[in-house]
Every structure is written in C-alpha cells, then in structure tokens.
C-alpha cells in the first residue's frame, strides 16, 4: 500500500518531496493576536529536481531560505476557499528549508481569547488543526497521510504557560521560553499549541491534567479514573506508545468535546459535570492514541478508520472500567444518534468511505457511529476473542503509518474473514463500506436501564403524573433518554411539571441540558417560558461546543419563531465561538 496516497484536500506533493521533520521557532503575541517566526523543514527528495510544495492559508511569508540563510525562490499559488494556497519552493536539492512567516487574520486554527473570556482573567490561545487547519498557522504538508516528528521553541509572556502536543513542562518558565519535542511521527492535524494561565495536577504515574487555577482541582477530581482507562486500553489492544497522557481543560469556546493531540488531549470544560458522568469522552480521546494517532486515516475521506474505530474502542474501555450496563447505555444512545444522523441525508454521505469536497462539511456522526457499528458486527460474526486479536495485531502492524479504506478492506479480508471461513458477502462488507444507511445484519443494541426509562415515558404519555415517575437512582444517560423520548407535541404543562420536578433548565450536565433545550424548542415550550428562554440563551452564549450548538440551532431553525430567536442570539454569541463552531452554525442558519 502506498504510504502517501493522493489527498484531495491537500496541495502538497509528498510523493515528490516529503517533509520528515518540522522545527518551529515562534513568538506568541497575544495582544496583536499573531504568531511570527519560522519553520525549518527537513526534506526527503523522492523525485530528483522536484520542488517542495506546502499547504498554506493566507500566511504572510516573508522569505524562504536554505539552512545557510541564502534565499530560495518561491511562489504562492491562487487561493482556494477549501484548500488554501500552495507554497512552491525551488529547493535546489537542499535537505533543509526555512520558511519565515507570520499568521494572518484568517488563521482559523487559532482562537485568541481576551481576559474577559477566561476564568483567570488572563488572555489565552489554543489551536485546533483538525481536519485541515494546520496550514493556517504552519506551512506544512497538511495531509493526514504525511507524518513528521517535530520540535519547537516558543516564546510567550512570562506569566503564562505554553503547552504543545509534545513533551511538556508542568510549571511556568520565568522568561516565557519553552522548548518542545515530539519524537514520534505525527500528522499535521495533531500538532497543537496552547498558551494560558495554567496549573497542573497529577492523576497517576503517567497522567495528569492542566486547567486554569480556578478549575484545575475540579478537573482532577472529574478525571480520577484516567489511569484506570489507560490500563484497560493496554489490556485490550497493546501498549500506550506516547509516554505521558495529560489532559488540558480549555475555556468554554473550545469547539469539540475533545481533541486527541498526542500526549495532551484538549478537552471541553462541559465534561467537568461534577459527577464523573461524562468521562467517556476521556475514553474516546485516549482510544485515539491507537486509532487515529498510531494508525492514521490516509485522507479525510477515510475518516471512519479513525473515528469509527475510536468509538468502538471507547465503548470497550467504558465496559472494562464502568461495567456492561454503562457501556450498553452508551451503545444504545449512540445507535439513536446514528438514526438521527441518517435522516434527510444524501445516501452517498452515509457510506463509510466518504467523498467530500470540504472535510468540515462531512456528515458529523456517521463515520463515528456507523463505523463503530460495523466493527461490532464483525466482532459478532467472528467472536470477540478473534476480533480483539485481529485489532491488536492491526495496531501493532501498522503503528505510525497510515491506512486507507481499500487497504483496510484487503487487510480485513486476508487477516480476519478468510481465516474465520467467512466471505465478504457473508458479512455484507460492500454494503457497509460503499452502501447507504445501515445493512440488515447489524448486531442488536439494547439496554435494560434505558428500557426502564422507556417504560416510564410510556406511562407518562398514558396519563400518569410526573410525580408518579420512578426515577430513583437514574444516571445522566437515562435522563437524556427520557427527554429525547418525549414527543415534539408534548403538552406544555407536562414540560413545566418535568422541569419543576427534575430541574432540567438548570442542569449542569451539557448532554441533559442540550437535549432539554432542543426538546423545549421543538415543543414550543421555550417560547412560552421566560425562564427556559433565558436558560437557552445562556447555553448558547456560554458554551462553544459545536456538536451541541448544532443540535439546538437546528431545532431553532426548524420554525419561524425559532429562527428569529436563533438569529438574535447568534448575533451576540458568534464572536465568542471558535471559527469551527462559527462555520457549523453558519451552515445551519444558511449564512454560509
């Protein structure tokens, strides 16, 4: 298999000249909101005389030189709204090229937060490079199919701490100078930087958490099971190969639940719920240390090899650490999410192997949940022991390389199906990978705990009062199930009784709160209750997590009254969102 397949979302040509190592030298100016400095690229010339081609996005490139300081000819191509501009350098065969540059105003990987947007009252910077935003702050071969080692010298104000997806300090340097090293080769989307007023707490012998001073102790309590998760993951699929596993809890504008940057997972503060009910997110990001970070999807059309595998692995960790019942609830809610994601979607977008123009426009949950369901089907077909042995060998065999869909299908057939005496037709392989929706041989997904919820909802809809519901001992996943199960025409009096009894409008659990506000919009109750409307606005202005923003804004956009309210709230909230979340809501509201 070609380790560098053609990537439709990159201008670079790593099959001609490949970047093997990056050395960053950057000044971080939080006042001007600008990174400036240079990157030195170590090259492997595969085609003699071919130029070096890098991905960029409106970077201010001042000079390109050799290691000796002599200028090298370069051109910046026409800007494309998806892939940016190619930076082409005539290297003259040089093994090292230095690009001197600064970021521009459109560096969408970067979010600069003012003191008013952080709990510490100090400015903050974080990057989000996935899927193709690394090119907005580093001239690089911005394809998941290209892996490099890297190091960095970063200078920041002396009262702030700098961290990267690399070997990190745990305390501030008085002079604000930090040196980072990532010894394992990683794709560009996993290069990450954060700068802020941060403190560190140990979670175990090889794990810890960073957060702003006012949040770090709560985060350490929330993530107390991290070391147990690492141990469980290693029992399942082999050694953790990245040294330490630390988490960084970012300010609320972070657009994702988590980002699996090696050695330093970025996490949303919404997961710090105060009851450890949402820490399956940690299991997911940890699982990426094998699926995604260790064996990487070759292009973003193969993203199911990353997210589908990770979702499957996440739930195996959950089962090991928290038990079968918890894992069954998460599997069942995930299956419900898949059903939701399939509604009204172009059938081609429901294939596992995608064909997207812009990776940010791909179907948000299908690669995760359909990919995970596909792997569960294979586990059922061959047995868990055989399937686990196959996956462990897969991670070992292809460690620190890339995989595309065709290569995986061939490997699956040769190493799992054939030895098990199964054919591709037996497991309906082609229907899963290159077919719409979910084939009929999916494994059953059931949860006794959620069936209890369904029974209570049925009684409620049959006329039982809210006070008669038996909810003793329920956990957050059950509350989410209850809210989602309410019909969109639920009587407003019932909605009011539910809120009075269970406090959904004031819930500190982001999944419960999002499900509740979405349901209040769809039933119209949000527009009849000033308290609910205020809570809805607070949710949308206080948090920037794109998945949950999408759910609530989509509900609002489905009615005229809701759309007007969405437009009003978004006008105030948009400047506080990361560009990733801005793009999501722009699309929902038809602004992009």
N, C-alpha and C positions, 0 to 999 in steps of 0.2 A: 504494500500500500504506500503511495506517495505521501511522505510526512508533511508535504506542503501543497495540498491541493488548491486549485484556484478558488479564491474567495471573492464572491460577487460584491462584497461590502468593503473591499479594500482596493486602493490604487497601487499598493506596493507589489513588488515582484521578487519575493524571496526565493523563487526558483532560479533567479539570475544572480542576485547579490543578497545574502541573508545577514541580518543583524544577529549577532551571538551574545553581545553584552552591551548594556547601557550604563554609562556613568553620568549621573545628574549632578549639576552644580548650580544651586538655585538660591536666590534671595526671595523671601516671602514678605511682601509689603501689604499689610492688612489695611493700611489707610488708603493707598491707591488701588487696592484690590488687584494685585498684579504679581505674577511670578516672572522673574527675569534671571537670565544666566545662560547656561549651555548644557548640551548633552553630547557626550563623546560616545560614538558608536563603533564597536569592534565588529569587523566585517568578515564574511566568508564569501569569496568570489567563486561562484559556481559556473558562470559563463564569462570567459575572459573578455575584457573590454566593455562589458555591460555596465550601465550606470546604476547607481543606488537610487531606488525610488522609495520615498517615505510618504506616509499619510500625514496630512496637516489639516487644521481647521482654523483659518484666519489667524494664524500665528504671525507675529512680527519678526520675521527672520532678517537679522542684520548682516550676518556673514556666515559662510561655511568655509572651514579651513581643514587642512591636514593636521596631524599631530605636531608638525613642526611650525604651525602658525601661518603657513602660506595659504593664500586664498585659493579656493576651488570654485570652478564655475557651477552655478546652479540656476534653476528656473522653477517658478511656482506656477502650476497649471491653473486652468479655469476652475473656479469654484463650482461644486455641485452641491445641491441642498441636502443630499443624503451622505455622500462620502467625503465631501470637502475637496481639498486640492492636493494633487501630487507634488511633492518636492523632489525634483530630479537633480542629482549631483553627479558630475563627471569626476570620478574619484582618481582617475589615473592609476588605478591599481592599488591605491593606499589601503592599508589594513585598518586604519582608524580615521574617522571623520568627525569633526566637531561642528555642531550647529549652534550658533549663538542666536538667542531668540528671547522673546517675551510673549506672554499671553495677551490676548486681546479681550475686548468687552464681551465677545461671544464664546468664551471658553465655558461651554455648558457642563463640563465635568466638575467645575469648581462652584461651590457655594460659599460666598463670603457673608458671614453673619456679623451684624453690629452688636455692640454691648447690650442693647435692649432686647436682643433675640436669644440671649443665653442666660442661664441662671446665675452664672458667676459675675455677670456684668462686664465681661471682657470679650473682645472680638474672637471670632472662631473661623476657621477654614476647614472644609473637608472636600475630598474629591469623590466622584462616583463615575468610574470609567466604563463600566459595562453598559451597553454592549460595544459601542464604537465611539466612545467619547475620550479615550486616552489621547487621541490625536488633537484634541482641543487644548491640551496642556503639555504634551511631549511630541516632538516629531519622531515618529516611530513606524514600524510595520504593524499597523493596528489590526491584526487578524488573530483570532484565537488559535489558528494553525501555526503561528510563529511563537516560539518560546525563547526567552533570553534570561540570563542572570542579570542582576543589576546591583549597583551601589549608588549612594547619593551623599552629597554634602549639602545640608540645608541650613540656612540662617534665618532665625525668627527673633522677635522681641524677647528680651531676657526673662520676662515674667510669664512666658508661655512655654509649653512643652510641645515638641514636634514628634510625631509618630509616623511610621510607614509600615507597609506590608513586608516587613523585614525584621532583622534583629533590632530590638527596641530598648531604649532606656526606661527606667521606672521612676526617674526623678528629673527635675529640670537642670539644665546646664546654665550657669550664671551668665555666660557670654552668649547664650542663644544659638550656639553652633552644634549641629548634630551630624553624626556620621552613621549611615545605614548600610547594611549588606544583606542581600538575598542571594544565597549560594545555590539554591535550586532554580532551574529554569522555569519561568512562568510566562504565560501570555500577557500581552499589554494591558488587557482589561483588569488584571489583578494587581497592577501597580497602583498603590494608594498612598495618600498623604493626608494627615490631619494635624491641625495646629490649634491649641486652645489652652485654657486654664484647666489642667487635668491632674488627677491623682490616681494612683494605682493601688489595688488590693490583691493579695494572693488568694486564689481559690483552691490551689493544690500544688503539688510539686512541679507541675509544668503548665499551670493555667492561672489566669488572673483576669482582672477587669480594670479598665480605665473609665473614668467619668469625671464630670465637673465635681468640685468638692462637695456641693450640697446633695449630690445624687450617688456618690460612689459607694457609701455604705449600704444603701438600699439595693443597689445593683449587685453588690457582693452577696447579700442575703438571697436575692432572687436567683442568682446563678450558682448556688451552692452545689448543685448536682453535676456541674460541668465535668469534673474529673471522673465521676461515675460514667458519664456518657462517653468520654474518651476510652475508658477501659472496655465498655460494651462494644464500641465500634471496632476496637482492635480484636476483640474475641471473634467478631463476625467476619471481618474482611482484611485482617492483617495490620501491620504496624503503622502507626501515625508517623509520617516521614518529614515533618516540618519543624521539629524541635518543640517550641512552645506553642500553646494555643491560648491567646488572650482575646478578650472582647473589648471593644470601645463603644460605650453608650453615647450616641451623638445627640445633639439638640433635636427638638421635635420636627424640624423641617426635613430631616433625612427621608428620602422618598421611598425607601424599601423597608421591609421588615428587617432584613439583614443583608449584608454583602460579605461574601466568603473570602475576603482578602487573606492570603496565606499569613499565618502567624498572628493576624489581627482582624478578626471578624468585626465589621461595623454593624451596630445594632440600633434599632429604633428604641426610644425610651418608652414607647407604648407597650413593650413586652414586660416592662417592670410594673406588673399589676399589683404587687403586694401580697400575692398568694401563690406564686410559682405556677400559675395555671397556664401560662403561655410560653413556657420554656421549651416546648417542642421546636420553636424557632431555632434555639441553640443546637438542637439535634440536627436540624436541617443544614445549618451553616457548617457545623462540624462535619457532616457527611460529605459536604463538598470537598473536604480535604482529600477524599478518594475520587469521587465522581465529579469531575469538573476541573479541580485544581491538579490532580495527579494524572488522570486521563481526561483530556480536554476535547470538546467538540471541535471538529476541524473548521467548520464555518457556523454562522448563526442559523443557517437552515437545518443544522444538525443539533439544535439546542436541546432536543428531547434526550439526547445521550448524556447531557449534563443534568437538566432539571428533573426528568423522569426518573433517572437512576437515583438522584439525590432524594426525591420524595419517597421512593420505595425504601431506601436505606434509612432515612429519617424515622420512618414508622417501625422499622425493625429495632432501631435504638430505643424508641419510645416503649416498645414491647419489652425489651430487655430491662429497662430501668424502671418503668412505671407500671408495667403489667399488661396483660392481654386485654383487659376491659378498656383501659385508656386508649390503647392502640386501635381497638375496634371502633371506638367513637370517632377518632381522628380519621380512620379509613372511611367511615360512613359519611361524615361531613365532607370529606374530600370528594367522594363519589357524587354527592349532591352538588358540590361546586362544579364538577365536570358537566353534569346535566345542564346547569345554568349557563356554562360557557358555550355549550353547543347550540343554544337557542339562537336562531336567526343568523348564524354564521355561514359564510360561503363554505360549502362542503370541502373545497380544496384546502381551506385553512384548518380543517380538522384532521388532516393527515399528520402522522408523526414527523415525517420528513417535510419540512416547510419549503416554501418558495416565496420569500418576502422581499420586497424592494427595500424597505427600511426595517432593520431588526427591531426598532422600537415600536413598530406598528403591528407586530405579530400577535396572534391570539394569546392573551395573558396567562391562562391557566391550562390550556390543552396540553402543551408539552409536559407540564408537571403531572397532571392527574391521569391523562390517557397513557403517558409514558410509564407511570408507576403501575397502572392497572395492567398494562401489557406485561410488565415483569412479574406481577403477581400471577397472571395467567400462566406464564412459563414455569414459575415455581410450582403451581398446582399440577401442571402437566408432567413434570419430571420428578417432583418431590423436593422438599426443602433442602435436604442434605446435599443432593446432587447439584441443586441450583446454587447453594451457598459456595460449594467447592468451585463451581464454574465462575462465579463472580469474584471470588478471592484470587483465582488464577488470572482472571481478566485484569484486575487492578495491578497485580504483580507483573504480568507480561507486558503491559502497555504503559507502565509507570513513566511519567514525564514525557509522554508523547501525545499525539492527537489521534482521533478516530472520527471517521465519517460514517454515515448511515450504511452505505454499501459495504464498507469494510466490516462493520459490526454484524450485519446480516450474514456475511460469509463466515465470519468467526463463530457466530452463534450456531449456524448450521453444522459446521465442521466439529465444533468442540462440545456442543450440548445436545442438539437434536439428533444427529446421526448416532452418537454413542448410546442415546436413550431409545433408539429404534423408532424415532418419530420423523415424519416428513414435514416440510413447510406447510403443506396442505392440512396436515393433522392439527396444527396449531393456528391455522388461518393467518400465517405470517404476513402475506402480502396485504390482506385486508387491514391488518393493524397498522402496517408501516405506510402503505400507499392507498388507504381507503378512508372514506368518510365515517364519522361517528365512531361508535363502539361495536365491534363484532359480537355475535351472539354467544361466543364461548368465554365471556368474561367470568371470573370467579365470583361467587356470592359475596356480598358485603353486608354484614348485619351487625347490630349492636344491641344487646339486651337493655343496656342503660338508656339508649335513645328510643327503643321501643316502649319503655316505660313513659317517656315524655310524650310520645305519640298517643298513648292511651289517655293521658291526662288532657291533652289538647282535644281529643275526640269528645271526652266528657264535657269539657268547657263549651265546645261548639254545640253540644246536645242540650245545653241549658244549665249545667252545673255552674255555680258561682265560683268566682276566683278564690274565695275563701275556702272552698272545698278541695282545691288542688292539693295533691300530696307531693310536695317538693322537698321533703326532708332529705338533707344530705346531697342535694344536687351540686354538680360542679359546672364550671363555665360552659363546657361543651353542651351540656343539657339545656342551659338557659338559651344558648344560641339556637338550638334545635327548636325549642318552644316558640321563640319569636319568629323564626323562619316559617314555621308550620302554620302560623295564623293566616287566614285568607286575606286577600287585599281588600275585601269588603267588610272586614271585622267592624262591628259596631263601636262607635267612639266611646260609649260608656264602658264597654269591656276593656278597651285600650286604657282608659283612665283608671279603671279598677286594677288592672295589671301593674300599671306604673305606681299606683299608690301602695300596692302590696309588696312589690319587688324592687322599686327604685331604679328602673331601667334608665330613665333620663339622666340620673346622676351617677351611672355606673362608671367605675374607673377601669373596667375591662374593655379594651378597644374593640374586641370582637363582639361582645354583647352589645356595647353602645352602638356600634355601626349597624348591626342587624336591627336594633330597635329603631334607630332614626330612619333607616331605609324603609322599614315597615310603616312607621308613622307617616312618612311622605306618601307611600302607595295607598294607605287607607284614607288619607286626607286629614288625619288627626293632628299632624304637625301644624296645619294651618288654622286649627281651632283652639289650640292650647298655647298661650304665650310662653309658658314655662318650657314646653317641648321645643318650640321655635327657637327660644334663646339657647337651649342646650344644643340644638342642631347647629346653630351659627357658631357656638363655642367650639364644637368638634371640628368644624371645617376651617376655623381660623387658628386653632391651637395646634393641630397636627398636620403634617405634610406627607403622610404615608400614602403612596399613590394607589395601592390596591383598594384601600378603604375609601379614599376620596372618589375613586371611580364608582364604587357601588352607590354612594349617596348622591353624587351628582347625576348619575344615570337615572336614579329614581326621580330626582327633581326635574330632570329634563323631559320626563315622560308626560308631564302635564303642563298646561299653560301657566297656571299659578305657580307651580314648582319651578318652571324655567325662569320666570321673573325673579323669584326668590334666589335661585342659584346665581343668576347674573349679578344681583345686588351683593350677595355675599362674596362672590368670586372677585369682584372689583376691589374689595378690601383685602382679601386673602392672597390673591395671586402674587403680589410682590414678596410674600414670605415663603412661597413654595420654591423648592429646587426646580431647575429647568425640566427635569424628567417629569415631575408632577405637573408642572405647568403644561407640558405637551399633552399629557394624558387628559387633563380637564379641558384643554383647548379642543381636543378632538371630540370629547363627549358633548360639548356645547356648540360644536360646529364652528369654532373660531379658527381652526387650522385645517 
